[in-house]
Amino acid sequence: MAPLSMTIGGRPAQAADGSTFEVIEPARGTRIAEVPNAGNTDVDIAVSAAQRAFEGPWRALSAVERGRALLRLAGLIREHAEELSQLESRNIGKPISSARWEIGAAAGVFELLSGLVAAEEAVRGQLAAELHDTVAQSLALARTLAAEHGDRAG
């Protein structure tokens, strides 16, 4: 079985030092996979990639677009729920019913977050509109007062 890869910056990657380790199914003692043994260098590379993504494309997305991305992720988790549940059950050695619940809950978290980020933008937009109205009303009042008092000041 060929070693699996990790994903860093949207690309498959092996550990910087090439090391791997075997994932053993606890219930049977059999090898499930061989995976990269990520070290400090790999963490540094991943953090840098995450920072670049945050400063680049992710930051440029509106909250609604971010919410849609999270909703797509939730959909992918649900679409592959049985496969993910089987893998989790084998990896951890837990009952399949528990793994299915956890995978469903993970999708639910991303669904919840997708709605929260969209709601946050809507609230922010509403607050900005209200602030704009308040400022406009204050300026109108200031102009009126200035006009009234300006006539008396002279």
C-alpha positions in Angstrom: 0.0 0.0 0.0 1.5 3.3 -1.1 1.7 6.1 1.5 -1.1 8.5 1.6 -0.4 12.2 1.4 -1.5 15.1 3.5 -2.8 18.3 2.0 -1.0 21.6 2.4 -1.9 24.7 0.5 -4.4 22.7 -1.5 -1.8 20.3 -2.8 -0.8 16.7 -1.8 2.4 16.7 0.3 4.6 14.2 2.0 6.5 15.0 5.3 9.4 17.2 4.6 11.8 14.6 6.0 10.0 11.8 4.1 9.1 9.9 7.3 5.8 8.0 7.6 3.9 5.9 10.1 1.4 3.1 9.9 -2.2 3.6 11.0 -3.3 0.4 12.7 -7.0 -0.6 13.2 -7.3 -1.2 16.9 -10.0 -3.9 16.7 -8.0 -6.2 14.3 -4.5 -5.0 14.7 -4.2 -4.6 10.9 -2.7 -1.8 8.9 -5.2 0.6 7.5 -2.8 3.0 5.8 0.7 4.5 5.8 0.6 8.3 6.3 3.2 11.2 6.4 4.7 11.8 9.8 4.4 15.6 9.8 7.0 17.4 11.9 7.8 21.0 12.8 8.9 21.9 9.3 5.6 20.6 7.9 3.6 22.6 10.5 5.5 25.8 9.5 4.8 25.1 5.8 1.1 24.5 6.6 0.8 27.6 8.7 2.4 29.7 6.0 0.0 28.3 3.4 -3.0 29.0 5.6 -1.8 32.6 6.2 -1.4 33.1 2.4 -4.9 31.7 1.8 -6.4 33.9 4.5 -4.6 37.0 3.1 -5.5 36.1 -0.4 -8.6 34.4 -1.8 -10.4 33.7 1.5 -10.2 37.2 2.8 -11.5 38.5 -0.6 -14.7 36.4 -0.2 -17.8 38.1 1.2 -19.3 36.5 4.3 -22.1 35.1 2.1 -19.5 33.5 -0.2 -17.6 32.1 2.8 -20.9 30.7 4.1 -21.6 29.0 0.8 -18.1 27.4 0.9 -18.8 26.1 4.3 -22.2 24.8 3.2 -20.5 23.0 0.2 -18.1 21.4 2.7 -21.0 20.2 4.8 -22.6 18.8 1.7 -19.4 16.9 0.8 -19.2 15.5 4.3 -22.8 14.3 4.0 -22.3 12.9 0.5 -19.3 10.8 1.8 -20.7 10.2 5.3 -20.8 6.4 5.1 -17.2 6.2 3.8 -16.0 8.7 6.4 -17.9 6.8 9.2 -16.4 3.5 8.2 -12.9 5.0 8.1 -13.4 6.7 11.5 -14.7 3.5 13.0 -11.8 1.5 11.8 -9.2 4.2 12.7 -10.4 4.7 16.3 -12.0 1.4 16.9 -15.4 2.8 17.9 -18.8 1.5 17.1 -20.0 2.5 13.6 -23.1 4.1 15.1 -21.0 6.5 17.1 -18.8 7.3 14.0 -21.9 7.9 11.9 -23.3 10.3 14.6 -19.9 12.2 14.8 -19.7 12.6 11.0 -23.2 13.9 10.8 -22.5 16.3 13.7 -19.4 17.5 11.8 -21.5 18.3 8.8 -24.0 20.0 11.1 -21.3 22.2 12.6 -20.3 23.5 9.1 -24.0 24.0 8.2 -24.5 26.1 11.4 -21.3 28.1 10.7 -22.4 28.7 7.1 -25.6 30.4 8.4 -23.8 32.3 11.1 -21.3 34.0 8.7 -24.1 34.9 6.3 -26.2 36.3 9.2 -23.2 38.2 10.5 -22.8 40.0 7.2 -26.5 40.8 7.1 -26.4 42.2 10.6 -23.2 44.2 9.8 -25.0 45.5 6.6 -28.0 46.5 8.7 -25.9 48.2 11.3 -24.0 50.1 8.5 -27.3 51.2 7.0 -28.6 52.4 10.4 -25.3 54.2 11.1 -25.5 55.9 7.7 -29.1 57.0 8.5 -28.1 58.3 11.9 -25.2 60.2 10.5 -27.4 61.7 7.7 -30.0 62.7 10.2 -27.4 64.2 12.6 -25.9 66.2 9.7 -29.4 67.4 8.6 -30.1 68.5 12.2 -26.7 70.3 12.4 -27.4 72.1 9.2 -30.8 73.2 10.4 -29.4 74.4 13.8 -26.5 76.2 12.1 -28.9 77.9 9.7 -31.2 79.0 12.6 -28.4 80.1 14.9 -26.4 81.6 12.1 -29.2 84.0 11.4 -29.2 85.1 15.1 -25.5 85.3 15.5 -25.0 88.1 13.1 
